[in-house]
Amino acid sequence: MFDGLTGLPPFYLGLIGSTLAGLGTGLGALPVLFVNHITQRVQGALLGFGAGVMLAATSFSLIIPGLDAAMVDNNTTVAGVIVVAGILLGGAFLWFSNQYFPHEHFIKGVEGQNLRNLKRIWLFVTAITIHNFPEGLAVGVGFGGESIRNGVALSLGIGLQNIPEGFVVAIALLTEKYSKWIAFGIALLTGLVEPLGGLVGVGIVSVAQFILPWAMAFAAGAMLFVISDEIIPESHSLGQEKEATIGVMLGFVVMMFLDVTLG
């Protein structure tokens, strides 16, 4: 199915895949040029959908392949330890990133038109940018391994997740009286950090294949942290927990189906 991609070096595959995934935020922000508002119910469902997609991508395209890669040269116990350690390291990386790069959730923050709120906008954008890096890292790691299928699945899944995220980011900026084009442009730019993560991921794995299970687990841990610390709390803060939960389940099964069919 992916024979046409096998001749391309992993470096280019990782760059292209992570760039396309990152552009999902811009694609999702396009409707903001034509609408000014969406209901909290829809916002919660969209954010939940993105969380579900990321959760499935983490499970089926990172953790399971990471375990398989770890068991090539190790027994099941050692392989399990490697993946557990990698996941915890990835979560710790995001935790420390949040400590040193202060940011604030937009939806849960205090609303109002003042100078403090303008500063909070950029803290929110910083938060989105921070959590887009491990998404790009995951795509790069996926392409850096021997299975192009994992890279394609991650690229599609994360791009799919970025679409509702980009829309919500752009709508949030509109509420702060930014113009439609500026809101669209900022949403687009927040996704363009993903190619940087993609290059880091594919570069690390390309140096030595034994790093592959560690890198996959690390990316999985970083994404799990983002899902639990950023996306799900944001979706529930709107007071639409049921819609957000339905979105999580739909996003999970859609990504799971994509992963299975791509295989």
Residue, then its C-alpha position, 0 to 999 in steps of 0.5 A: m500500500f505504501d510502496g511508493l514511499t519506501g524509496l524516500p529517506p526517513f528524513y524526508l518522510g518525517l518532514i513531510g508527514s509532520t508538516l502535513a499533520g501540522l497544517g491540520t490546524g490551519l485547515g481546521a481554522l479555515p471556517v473561522l473566516f466565515v463564522n464568528h461563534i460556535t456553541q460550547r457544546v460543539q467546542g467540547a465535542l471537538l476537543g474531545f474528538g481530538a483527545g480520542v484520536m490522540l489517545a488511539a494514535t498513542s496506543f496503536s501507533l506508538i506503545i504497541p509498536g514500541l513494545d514490538a521493537a523492544m522485544v526484538d533484542n530483549n525478553t518481555t520483562v525488559a521490553g516492558v521496563i523500557v517502554v514504561a521508562g520511556i513513557l514516564l520520561g516523555g511525561a516528565f519532559l512535558w511536565f518540565s516544559n510546562q514549568y519553564f514555559p508558563h502558559e494558561h488554558f484559555i477556556k478555563g481562564v478569566e474572561g474580559q477585555n483587558l491587558r492581562n487577557l491579551k497576555r493570556i492569549w499568548l500564554f494560550v498559544t504557547a501552550i498549544t505550541i508546546h503540546n504540538f512539539p511532541e505530536g511532531l516528534a511522534v510522527g518523526v519517530g514513526f517514520g524513523g522506524e522500519s514501518i512506514r505504516n506507523g508514520v502514515a497512521l500517526s501523520l493522519g491521526i495527528g492531522l485529524q486531531n489538529i483540525p478541530e483544535g485549530f478551529v477552537v484556537a481560532i474561535a478563541l482568538l476571535t473572542e478577544k477581538y482579533s481579526k479573522w485573518i489574524a486568528f487564522g494565521i496564528a492557528l496555522l502557525t501554532g501547528l508549524v512547530e510540528p515539523l521541528g518535532g518531526l525532524v528531531g524524532v526521525g533524526i534520533v531514531s535514524v542514528a541508531q535503531f536501538i533507540l526506536p522503542w525508547a523514542m516511541a515510548f517517550a513520544a507516547g508519554a509526552m502525548l499522554f501528558v498532553i491528553s490528560d493535562e491539556i485537552i480533556p480538562e479543556s473539553h470538560s471545563l465548558g460544562q459539556e462533559k457528556e459531549a466531550t466524552i462522546g467526542v473522545m469515544l468517536g475520535f478513538v474509534v475513528m483513529m483505531f479504524l484508520d490504524v487497522t485499515l492502513g495495516 
